[in-house]
Amino acid sequence: MRPGDRLGPYEVLAKLGEGGMGKVFKARNTRLGRTVAIKVHPAELSADPERRTRFEREASPLASEPPHRGPISPAAT
C-alpha cells in the first residue's frame, strides 16, 4: 500500500511501521473525516486461523475505547 491507495472508506496517508504481524498505516476515514491507524496483515497470515484469532484477541481490549485512545473500527477481512 502507498499514500493515496484506498481500502474501503480509508485513504492511506503514510506507512507508520512494519513488524511480524503486518504493516501499520496512517489513513483517513473519508466517511467520518478522521485520521486512523490501519493494521494490514499479509494474506498468508490472515489465512492462518491461529494468527487470525491472535489478531482478534489483541483488538478486543482496544475496542473498550479508553479516554486516551480512539475507537476501533471493523476490520476488512
Secondary structure, 3 states (H helix, E strand, C coil): CCCCCEECCEEEEEEEEEECCEEEEEEEECCCCEEEEEEECCHHHHCCHHHHHHHHHHHHHHCCCCCCCCCCCCCCC
